Protein backbone atom coordinates (compact mmCIF):
# COMPACT_ATOMS: atom_id res chain seq x y z
CA UNK A 1 0.00 0.00 0.00
CA UNK A 2 1.19 3.47 -0.93
CA UNK A 3 2.18 5.03 2.40
CA UNK A 4 1.13 8.51 1.31
CA UNK A 5 -2.33 7.25 0.38
CA UNK A 6 -2.68 5.38 3.65
CA UNK A 7 -1.65 8.54 5.49
CA UNK A 8 -4.27 10.57 3.60
CA UNK A 9 -6.86 7.96 4.51
CA UNK A 10 -6.10 8.41 8.21
CA UNK A 11 -6.36 12.19 7.78
CA UNK A 12 -9.73 11.89 6.00
CA UNK A 13 -8.24 13.45 2.85
CA UNK A 14 -9.28 10.73 0.39
CA UNK A 15 -12.36 12.00 -1.47
CA UNK A 16 -12.73 9.36 -4.19
CA UNK A 17 -14.68 6.24 -3.26
CA UNK A 18 -12.33 4.18 -5.43
CA UNK A 19 -9.32 5.27 -3.34
CA UNK A 20 -11.16 4.60 -0.09
CA UNK A 21 -12.12 1.15 -1.36
CA UNK A 22 -8.49 0.51 -2.36
CA UNK A 23 -7.32 1.20 1.20
CA UNK A 24 -10.12 -0.89 2.69
CA UNK A 25 -9.33 -3.80 0.38
CA UNK A 26 -5.69 -3.58 1.40
CA UNK A 27 -6.68 -3.79 5.07
CA UNK A 28 -8.84 -6.84 4.39
CA UNK A 29 -6.38 -8.61 2.10
CA UNK A 30 -4.19 -10.19 4.79
CA UNK A 31 -3.96 -10.81 8.50
CA UNK A 32 -0.67 -8.91 8.56
CA UNK A 33 -2.34 -5.79 7.12
CA UNK A 34 -5.18 -6.02 9.63
CA UNK A 35 -2.73 -6.33 12.50
CA UNK A 36 -0.77 -3.33 11.24
CA UNK A 37 -3.98 -1.32 11.08
CA UNK A 38 -4.96 -2.44 14.60
CA UNK A 39 -1.58 -1.30 15.89
CA UNK A 40 -2.08 2.10 14.27
CA UNK A 41 -5.56 2.37 15.78
CA UNK A 42 -4.10 1.78 19.24
CA UNK A 43 -1.52 4.48 18.67
CA UNK A 44 -4.13 6.91 17.37
CA UNK A 45 -6.33 6.32 20.39
CA UNK A 46 -3.49 6.99 22.80
CA UNK A 47 -2.32 10.09 20.94
CA UNK A 48 -5.81 11.57 20.52
CA UNK A 49 -5.76 11.31 16.73
CA UNK A 50 -8.63 13.74 16.07
CA UNK A 51 -8.74 13.40 12.28
CA UNK A 52 -9.21 9.66 12.52
CA UNK A 53 -12.19 10.15 14.84
CA UNK A 54 -13.58 12.80 12.48
CA UNK A 55 -13.30 10.34 9.61
CA UNK A 56 -15.32 7.74 11.48
CA UNK A 57 -18.05 10.25 12.30
CA UNK A 58 -18.32 11.97 8.95
CA UNK A 59 -18.44 8.71 7.05
CA UNK A 60 -21.21 7.09 9.10
CA UNK A 61 -23.83 7.52 6.38
CA UNK A 62 -21.49 6.22 3.69
CA UNK A 63 -20.57 3.31 5.93
CA UNK A 64 -24.19 2.20 6.13
CA UNK A 65 -24.43 2.23 2.35
CA UNK A 66 -21.38 0.02 2.03
CA UNK A 67 -22.71 -2.32 4.70
CA UNK A 68 -25.88 -2.96 2.75
CA UNK A 69 -23.95 -3.55 -0.47
CA UNK A 70 -21.67 -6.09 1.20
CA UNK A 71 -24.37 -8.01 3.09
CA UNK A 72 -26.41 -9.07 0.08
CA UNK A 73 -23.74 -11.25 -1.59
CA UNK A 74 -23.04 -12.96 1.74
CA UNK A 75 -26.66 -14.05 2.06
CA UNK A 76 -26.59 -15.58 -1.40
CA UNK A 77 -23.71 -17.90 -0.57
CA UNK A 78 -25.00 -21.46 -0.42
CA UNK A 79 -25.50 -21.28 3.17
CA UNK A 80 -22.68 -23.23 4.77
CA UNK A 81 -21.46 -21.64 7.98
CA UNK A 82 -18.97 -19.26 6.39
CA UNK A 83 -17.59 -16.68 8.80
CA UNK A 84 -16.28 -13.69 6.90
CA UNK A 85 -14.91 -10.29 7.73
CA UNK A 86 -17.38 -8.38 5.58
CA UNK A 87 -15.82 -4.96 5.78
CA UNK A 88 -13.44 -2.79 7.72
CA UNK A 89 -14.33 0.86 7.41
CA UNK A 90 -12.82 3.58 9.58
CA UNK A 91 -13.56 2.53 13.15
CA UNK A 92 -16.20 -0.09 12.24
CA UNK A 93 -15.56 -3.78 11.66
CA UNK A 94 -18.53 -6.13 11.50
CA UNK A 95 -18.70 -9.87 10.97
CA UNK A 96 -21.53 -11.50 9.01
CA UNK A 97 -22.58 -15.14 9.09
CA UNK A 98 -25.03 -16.52 6.54
CA UNK A 99 -26.71 -19.87 7.07
CA UNK A 100 -29.96 -21.80 6.65
CA UNK A 101 -32.00 -23.68 9.21
CA UNK A 102 -33.66 -26.99 8.43
CA UNK A 103 -36.80 -25.20 7.22
CA UNK A 104 -34.68 -23.51 4.52
CA UNK A 105 -35.13 -20.03 5.99
CA UNK A 106 -31.97 -18.01 5.39
CA UNK A 107 -30.55 -16.15 8.40
CA UNK A 108 -27.96 -13.45 8.87
CA UNK A 109 -25.85 -12.88 11.95
CA UNK A 110 -24.07 -9.60 12.67
CA UNK A 111 -21.39 -9.51 15.36
CA UNK A 112 -20.16 -6.14 16.64
CA UNK A 113 -16.75 -6.31 18.41
CA UNK A 114 -15.76 -4.19 21.40
CA UNK A 115 -15.04 -0.63 20.41
CA UNK A 116 -17.41 -0.66 17.44
CA UNK A 117 -21.07 0.08 16.63
CA UNK A 118 -23.22 -0.28 13.53
CA UNK A 119 -26.64 0.19 11.99
CA UNK A 120 -28.71 -2.19 9.88
CA UNK A 121 -32.08 -2.14 8.12
CA UNK A 122 -34.04 -5.38 8.19
CA UNK A 123 -36.19 -6.59 5.30
CA UNK A 124 -39.34 -4.97 6.79
CA UNK A 125 -37.53 -1.58 7.06
CA UNK A 126 -37.03 -1.95 10.81
CA UNK A 127 -34.01 0.17 11.75
CA UNK A 128 -31.59 -1.33 14.30
CA UNK A 129 -28.61 0.33 16.00
CA UNK A 130 -26.15 -2.17 17.49
CA UNK A 131 -23.81 -1.27 20.34
CA UNK A 132 -20.36 -2.69 21.06
CA UNK A 133 -19.97 -6.38 21.88
CA UNK A 134 -23.40 -7.26 20.49
CA UNK A 135 -24.82 -9.93 18.19
CA UNK A 136 -28.03 -9.79 16.17
CA UNK A 137 -29.48 -12.81 14.37
CA UNK A 138 -32.33 -12.19 11.93
CA UNK A 139 -33.87 -13.81 8.82
CA UNK A 140 -32.98 -12.56 5.38
CA UNK A 141 -36.72 -12.12 4.83
CA UNK A 142 -39.50 -12.24 7.39
CA UNK A 143 -42.02 -14.98 6.65
CA UNK A 144 -45.01 -16.28 8.57
CA UNK A 145 -47.12 -14.59 11.23
CA UNK A 146 -44.31 -13.13 13.34
CA UNK A 147 -41.03 -11.28 12.85
CA UNK A 148 -38.41 -12.86 15.09
CA UNK A 149 -34.84 -11.73 15.82
CA UNK A 150 -32.32 -12.79 18.47
CA UNK A 151 -30.13 -10.38 20.43
CA UNK A 152 -27.12 -10.71 22.68
CA UNK A 153 -25.75 -7.36 23.85
CA UNK A 154 -27.42 -4.00 23.31
CA UNK A 155 -29.54 -2.62 20.48
CA UNK A 156 -31.99 0.18 19.80
CA UNK A 157 -34.95 -0.82 17.61
CA UNK A 158 -37.20 1.41 15.53
CA UNK A 159 -39.67 -1.25 14.43
CA UNK A 160 -41.72 -0.91 11.26
CA UNK A 161 -45.40 -0.85 12.23
CA UNK A 162 -47.33 -3.98 11.25
CA UNK A 163 -49.99 -5.07 13.77
CA UNK A 164 -50.68 -8.22 11.75
CA UNK A 165 -47.09 -9.39 12.16
CA UNK A 166 -45.79 -8.66 15.67
CA UNK A 167 -42.05 -8.24 16.14
CA UNK A 168 -40.20 -10.32 18.76
CA UNK A 169 -36.72 -9.64 20.15
CA UNK A 170 -35.50 -12.79 21.85
CA UNK A 171 -32.77 -12.69 24.51
CA UNK A 172 -31.70 -15.73 26.53
CA UNK A 173 -33.82 -14.66 29.54
CA UNK A 174 -36.51 -12.34 28.17
CA UNK A 175 -38.50 -11.76 24.97
CA UNK A 176 -39.79 -8.33 23.91
CA UNK A 177 -43.01 -8.41 21.85
CA UNK A 178 -43.99 -5.33 19.80
CA UNK A 179 -46.18 -4.31 16.88
CA UNK A 180 -44.33 -1.16 15.87
CA UNK A 181 -42.44 1.06 18.25
CA UNK A 182 -39.04 2.36 19.41
CA UNK A 183 -37.20 0.85 22.35
CA UNK A 184 -33.78 -0.09 23.72
CA UNK A 185 -32.74 -3.56 24.89
CA UNK A 186 -29.62 -4.15 26.98
CA UNK A 187 -28.93 -7.86 27.47
CA UNK A 188 -25.21 -8.51 27.79
CA UNK A 189 -24.19 -12.00 28.83
CA UNK A 190 -21.72 -10.54 31.34
CA UNK A 191 -24.37 -8.41 33.12
CA UNK A 192 -26.61 -9.57 35.94
CA UNK A 193 -29.71 -7.84 34.59
CA UNK A 194 -31.63 -7.13 31.38
CA UNK A 195 -32.89 -3.59 30.74
CA UNK A 196 -35.72 -2.72 28.35
CA UNK A 197 -36.53 0.98 27.87
CA UNK A 198 -39.57 2.06 25.84
CA UNK A 199 -39.40 5.33 23.90
CA UNK A 200 -42.73 5.23 22.07
CA UNK A 201 -45.49 2.72 21.36
CA UNK A 202 -46.10 -0.27 23.60
CA UNK A 203 -44.24 -3.51 24.29
CA UNK A 204 -44.93 -6.56 26.38
CA UNK A 205 -42.28 -8.70 28.05
CA UNK A 206 -42.45 -12.48 27.98
CA UNK A 207 -40.48 -15.41 29.28
CA UNK A 208 -38.53 -17.42 26.66
CA UNK A 209 -41.49 -19.85 26.63
CA UNK A 210 -43.98 -17.09 25.82
CA UNK A 211 -45.47 -16.50 29.28
CA UNK A 212 -46.55 -12.89 29.86
CA UNK A 213 -44.34 -11.05 32.36
CA UNK A 214 -45.17 -7.35 32.13
CA UNK A 215 -46.10 -4.47 29.83
CA UNK A 216 -44.33 -1.16 29.29
CA UNK A 217 -45.62 2.32 28.50
CA UNK A 218 -43.55 5.09 26.87
CA UNK A 219 -40.88 6.49 29.16
CA UNK A 220 -40.70 3.35 31.32
CA UNK A 221 -37.77 1.04 32.01
CA UNK A 222 -38.02 -2.61 32.96
CA UNK A 223 -35.12 -4.09 34.90
CA UNK A 224 -35.07 -7.89 35.00
CA UNK A 225 -32.79 -9.35 37.68
CA UNK A 226 -31.23 -12.50 36.23
CA UNK A 227 -30.30 -13.89 39.64
CA UNK A 228 -33.55 -13.30 41.52
CA UNK A 229 -35.75 -13.69 38.42
CA UNK A 230 -37.67 -10.57 39.39
CA UNK A 231 -38.71 -7.57 37.32
CA UNK A 232 -39.17 -3.94 38.36
CA UNK A 233 -40.73 -1.09 36.37
CA UNK A 234 -39.90 2.59 36.79
CA UNK A 235 -40.13 5.92 35.01
CA UNK A 236 -36.87 6.38 33.15
CA UNK A 237 -34.57 9.07 31.87
CA UNK A 238 -34.68 7.59 28.36
CA UNK A 239 -31.59 9.55 27.28
CA UNK A 240 -29.59 7.64 29.89
CA UNK A 241 -30.38 4.34 28.13
CA UNK A 242 -30.37 5.44 24.48
CA UNK A 243 -27.71 8.16 24.15
CA UNK A 244 -25.08 5.64 23.03
CA UNK A 245 -26.67 5.35 19.57
CA UNK A 246 -26.13 9.09 19.02
CA UNK A 247 -22.46 8.91 19.97
CA UNK A 248 -22.37 9.86 23.64
CA UNK A 249 -22.77 8.32 27.09
CA UNK A 250 -24.85 9.81 29.89
CA UNK A 251 -24.05 9.03 33.52
CA UNK A 252 -26.41 9.65 36.42
CA UNK A 253 -24.75 9.15 39.81
CA UNK A 254 -22.97 6.00 38.58
CA UNK A 255 -19.94 4.40 40.19
CA UNK A 256 -16.62 4.49 38.37
CA UNK A 257 -16.69 0.69 38.30
CA UNK A 258 -19.96 0.70 36.31
CA UNK A 259 -18.79 3.51 34.03
CA UNK A 260 -15.52 1.73 33.26
CA UNK A 261 -17.44 -1.36 32.16
CA UNK A 262 -19.06 0.76 29.44
CA UNK A 263 -15.71 2.29 28.49
CA UNK A 264 -14.26 -1.17 27.96
CA UNK A 265 -16.99 -2.07 25.48
CA UNK A 266 -17.04 1.28 23.74
CA UNK A 267 -13.31 1.90 23.35
CA UNK A 268 -12.10 -1.72 23.25
CA UNK A 269 -9.82 -1.32 26.24
CA UNK A 270 -9.17 -3.20 29.47
CA UNK A 271 -9.21 -1.23 32.71
CA UNK A 272 -7.44 -2.41 35.85
CA UNK A 273 -8.06 -0.75 39.23
CA UNK A 274 -4.79 -0.52 41.10
CA UNK A 275 -6.71 1.08 44.00
CA UNK A 276 -9.96 -0.70 44.86
CA UNK A 277 -11.44 2.22 46.80
CA UNK A 278 -11.80 4.45 43.72
CA UNK A 279 -14.31 1.99 42.21
CA UNK A 280 -17.00 3.49 44.46
CA UNK A 281 -16.54 7.12 43.36
CA UNK A 282 -19.73 8.34 41.64
CA UNK A 283 -20.09 10.59 38.60
CA UNK A 284 -22.80 12.48 36.75
CA UNK A 285 -22.18 13.87 33.29
CA UNK A 286 -22.00 13.31 29.53
CA UNK A 287 -19.10 12.02 27.43
CA UNK A 288 -18.85 12.24 23.64
CA UNK A 289 -17.57 9.10 21.93
CA UNK A 290 -15.44 11.03 19.45
CA UNK A 291 -13.24 12.32 22.26
CA UNK A 292 -9.94 10.40 22.56
CA UNK A 293 -9.85 8.13 25.58
CA UNK A 294 -6.87 9.96 27.09
CA UNK A 295 -8.92 13.18 27.22
CA UNK A 296 -11.63 11.39 29.16
CA UNK A 297 -9.19 10.05 31.73
CA UNK A 298 -7.57 13.46 31.97
CA UNK A 299 -10.94 14.78 33.11
CA UNK A 300 -10.97 12.14 35.85
CA UNK A 301 -7.41 13.08 36.77
CA UNK A 302 -8.23 16.75 37.33
CA UNK A 303 -11.76 16.47 38.76
CA UNK A 304 -11.65 13.33 40.87
CA UNK A 305 -8.04 12.88 41.90
CA UNK A 306 -7.59 9.75 39.80
CA UNK A 307 -4.35 8.97 37.98
CA UNK A 308 -3.96 6.65 35.01
CA UNK A 309 -1.34 5.03 32.81
CA UNK A 310 -1.48 3.20 29.47
CA UNK A 311 -0.06 -0.18 28.59
CA UNK A 312 -0.13 -0.73 24.82
CA UNK A 313 -0.24 -4.34 23.59
CA UNK A 314 -0.11 -4.96 19.86
CA UNK A 315 -3.12 -6.78 18.40
CA UNK A 316 -4.88 -6.74 21.78
CA UNK A 317 -6.92 -4.14 23.68
CA UNK A 318 -4.75 -1.55 25.42
CA UNK A 319 -4.69 -1.73 29.22
CA UNK A 320 -5.41 1.33 31.36
CA UNK A 321 -4.38 1.31 35.02
CA UNK A 322 -6.36 3.51 37.41
CA UNK A 323 -5.23 4.55 40.84
CA UNK A 324 -5.64 7.33 43.37
CA UNK A 325 -3.63 10.39 42.44
CA UNK A 326 -0.72 10.99 44.87
CA UNK A 327 -1.25 13.98 47.17
C-alpha positions in Angstrom: 0.0 0.0 0.0 1.2 3.5 -0.9 2.2 5.0 2.4 1.1 8.5 1.3 -2.3 7.3 0.4 -2.7 5.4 3.7 -1.6 8.5 5.5 -4.3 10.6 3.6 -6.9 8.0 4.5 -6.1 8.4 8.2 -6.4 12.2 7.8 -9.7 11.9 6.0 -8.2 13.5 2.9 -9.3 10.7 0.4 -12.4 12.0 -1.5 -12.7 9.4 -4.2 -14.7 6.2 -3.3 -12.3 4.2 -5.4 -9.3 5.3 -3.3 -11.2 4.6 -0.1 -12.1 1.2 -1.4 -8.5 0.5 -2.4 -7.3 1.2 1.2 -10.1 -0.9 2.7 -9.3 -3.8 0.4 -5.7 -3.6 1.4 -6.7 -3.8 5.1 -8.8 -6.8 4.4 -6.4 -8.6 2.1 -4.2 -10.2 4.8 -4.0 -10.8 8.5 -0.7 -8.9 8.6 -2.3 -5.8 7.1 -5.2 -6.0 9.6 -2.7 -6.3 12.5 -0.8 -3.3 11.2 -4.0 -1.3 11.1 -5.0 -2.4 14.6 -1.6 -1.3 15.9 -2.1 2.1 14.3 -5.6 2.4 15.8 -4.1 1.8 19.2 -1.5 4.5 18.7 -4.1 6.9 17.4 -6.3 6.3 20.4 -3.5 7.0 22.8 -2.3 10.1 20.9 -5.8 11.6 20.5 -5.8 11.3 16.7 -8.6 13.7 16.1 -8.7 13.4 12.3 -9.2 9.7 12.5 -12.2 10.1 14.8 -13.6 12.8 12.5 -13.3 10.3 9.6 -15.3 7.7 11.5 -18.1 10.3 12.3 -18.3 12.0 8.9 -18.4 8.7 7.0 -21.2 7.1 9.1 -23.8 7.5 6.4 -21.5 6.2 3.7 -20.6 3.3 5.9 -24.2 2.2 6.1 -24.4 2.2 2.4 -21.4 0.0 2.0 -22.7 -2.3 4.7 -25.9 -3.0 2.8 -24.0 -3.5 -0.5 -21.7 -6.1 1.2 -24.4 -8.0 3.1 -26.4 -9.1 0.1 -23.7 -11.3 -1.6 -23.0 -13.0 1.7 -26.7 -14.0 2.1 -26.6 -15.6 -1.4 -23.7 -17.9 -0.6 -25.0 -21.5 -0.4 -25.5 -21.3 3.2 -22.7 -23.2 4.8 -21.5 -21.6 8.0 -19.0 -19.3 6.4 -17.6 -16.7 8.8 -16.3 -13.7 6.9 -14.9 -10.3 7.7 -17.4 -8.4 5.6 -15.8 -5.0 5.8 -13.4 -2.8 7.7 -14.3 0.9 7.4 -12.8 3.6 9.6 -13.6 2.5 13.1 -16.2 -0.1 12.2 -15.6 -3.8 11.7 -18.5 -6.1 11.5 -18.7 -9.9 11.0 -21.5 -11.5 9.0 -22.6 -15.1 9.1 -25.0 -16.5 6.5 -26.7 -19.9 7.1 -30.0 -21.8 6.6 -32.0 -23.7 9.2 -33.7 -27.0 8.4 -36.8 -25.2 7.2 -34.7 -23.5 4.5 -35.1 -20.0 6.0 -32.0 -18.0 5.4 -30.5 -16.1 8.4 -28.0 -13.4 8.9 -25.9 -12.9 12.0 -24.1 -9.6 12.7 -21.4 -9.5 15.4 -20.2 -6.1 16.6 -16.8 -6.3 18.4 -15.8 -4.2 21.4 -15.0 -0.6 20.4 -17.4 -0.7 17.4 -21.1 0.1 16.6 -23.2 -0.3 13.5 -26.6 0.2 12.0 -28.7 -2.2 9.9 -32.1 -2.1 8.1 -34.0 -5.4 8.2 -36.2 -6.6 5.3 -39.3 -5.0 6.8 -37.5 -1.6 7.1 -37.0 -1.9 10.8 -34.0 0.2 11.7 -31.6 -1.3 14.3 -28.6 0.3 16.0 -26.1 -2.2 17.5 -23.8 -1.3 20.3 -20.4 -2.7 21.1 -20.0 -6.4 21.9 -23.4 -7.3 20.5 -24.8 -9.9 18.2 -28.0 -9.8 16.2 -29.5 -12.8 14.4 -32.3 -12.2 11.9 -33.9 -13.8 8.8 -33.0 -12.6 5.4 -36.7 -12.1 4.8 -39.5 -12.2 7.4 -42.0 -15.0 6.7 -45.0 -16.3 8.6 -47.1 -14.6 11.2 -44.3 -13.1 13.3 -41.0 -11.3 12.8 -38.4 -12.9 15.1 -34.8 -11.7 15.8 -32.3 -12.8 18.5 -30.1 -10.4 20.4 -27.1 -10.7 22.7 -25.8 -7.4 23.8 -27.4 -4.0 23.3 -29.5 -2.6 20.5 -32.0 0.2 19.8 -34.9 -0.8 17.6 -37.2 1.4 15.5 -39.7 -1.3 14.4 -41.7 -0.9 11.3 -45.4 -0.9 12.2 -47.3 -4.0 11.3 -50.0 -5.1 13.8 -50.7 -8.2 11.8 -47.1 -9.4 12.2 -45.8 -8.7 15.7 -42.1 -8.2 16.1 -40.2 -10.3 18.8 -36.7 -9.6 20.1 -35.5 -12.8 21.9 -32.8 -12.7 24.5 -31.7 -15.7 26.5 -33.8 -14.7 29.5 -36.5 -12.3 28.2 -38.5 -11.8 25.0 -39.8 -8.3 23.9 -43.0 -8.4 21.9 -44.0 -5.3 19.8 -46.2 -4.3 16.9 -44.3 -1.2 15.9 -42.4 1.1 18.3 -39.0 2.4 19.4 -37.2 0.9 22.4 -33.8 -0.1 23.7 -32.7 -3.6 24.9 -29.6 -4.2 27.0 -28.9 -7.9 27.5 -25.2 -8.5 27.8 -24.2 -12.0 28.8 -21.7 -10.5 31.3 -24.4 -8.4 33.1 -26.6 -9.6 35.9 -29.7 -7.8 34.6 -31.6 -7.1 31.4 -32.9 -3.6 30.7 -35.7 -2.7 28.4 -36.5 1.0 27.9 -39.6 2.1 25.8 -39.4 5.3 23.9 -42.7 5.2 22.1 -45.5 2.7 21.4 -46.1 -0.3 23.6 -44.2 -3.5 24.3 -44.9 -6.6 26.4 -42.3 -8.7 28.1 -42.4 -12.5 28.0 -40.5 -15.4 29.3 -38.5 -17.4 26.7 -41.5 -19.9 26.6 -44.0 -17.1 25.8 -45.5 -16.5 29.3 -46.6 -12.9 29.9 -44.3 -11.1 32.4 -45.2 -7.4 32.1 -46.1 -4.5 29.8 -44.3 -1.2 29.3 -45.6 2.3 28.5 -43.5 5.1 26.9 -40.9 6.5 29.2 -40.7 3.3 31.3 -37.8 1.0 32.0 -38.0 -2.6 33.0 -35.1 -4.1 34.9 -35.1 -7.9 35.0 -32.8 -9.4 37.7 -31.2 -12.5 36.2 -30.3 -13.9 39.6 -33.6 -13.3 41.5 -35.7 -13.7 38.4 -37.7 -10.6 39.4 -38.7 -7.6 37.3 -39.2 -3.9 38.4 -40.7 -1.1 36.4 -39.9 2.6 36.8 -40.1 5.9 35.0 -36.9 6.4 33.2 -34.6 9.1 31.9 -34.7 7.6 28.4 -31.6 9.6 27.3 -29.6 7.6 29.9 -30.4 4.3 28.1 -30.4 5.4 24.5 -27.7 8.2 24.2 -25.1 5.6 23.0 -26.7 5.4 19.6 -26.1 9.1 19.0 -22.5 8.9 20.0 -22.4 9.9 23.6 -22.8 8.3 27.1 -24.9 9.8 29.9 -24.1 9.0 33.5 -26.4 9.6 36.4 -24.7 9.2 39.8 -23.0 6.0 38.6 -19.9 4.4 40.2 -16.6 4.5 38.4 -16.7 0.7 38.3 -20.0 0.7 36.3 -18.8 3.5 34.0 -15.5 1.7 33.3 -17.4 -1.4 32.2 -19.1 0.8 29.4 -15.7 2.3 28.5 -14.3 -1.2 28.0 -17.0 -2.1 25.5 -17.0 1.3 23.7 -13.3 1.9 23.3 -12.1 -1.7 23.2 -9.8 -1.3 26.2 -9.2 -3.2 29.5 -9.2 -1.2 32.7 -7.4 -2.4 35.9 -8.1 -0.8 39.2 -4.8 -0.5 41.1 -6.7 1.1 44.0 -10.0 -0.7 44.9 -11.4 2.2 46.8 -11.8 4.5 43.7 -14.3 2.0 42.2 -17.0 3.5 44.5 -16.5 7.1 43.4 -19.7 8.3 41.6 -20.1 10.6 38.6 -22.8 12.5 36.8 -22.2 13.9 33.3 -22.0 13.3 29.5 -19.1 12.0 27.4 -18.9 12.2 23.6 -17.6 9.1 21.9 -15.4 11.0 19.4 -13.2 12.3 22.3 -9.9 10.4 22.6 -9.8 8.1 25.6 -6.9 10.0 27.1 -8.9 13.2 27.2 -11.6 11.4 29.2 -9.2 10.0 31.7 -7.6 13.5 32.0 -10.9 14.8 33.1 -11.0 12.1 35.8 -7.4 13.1 36.8 -8.2 16.8 37.3 -11.8 16.5 38.8 -11.7 13.3 40.9 -8.0 12.9 41.9 -7.6 9.7 39.8 -4.4 9.0 38.0 -4.0 6.6 35.0 -1.3 5.0 32.8 -1.5 3.2 29.5 -0.1 -0.2 28.6 -0.1 -0.7 24.8 -0.2 -4.3 23.6 -0.1 -5.0 19.9 -3.1 -6.8 18.4 -4.9 -6.7 21.8 -6.9 -4.1 23.7 -4.8 -1.5 25.4 -4.7 -1.7 29.2 -5.4 1.3 31.4 -4.4 1.3 35.0 -6.4 3.5 37.4 -5.2 4.5 40.8 -5.6 7.3 43.4 -3.6 10.4 42.4 -0.7 11.0 44.9 -1.3 14.0 47.2 
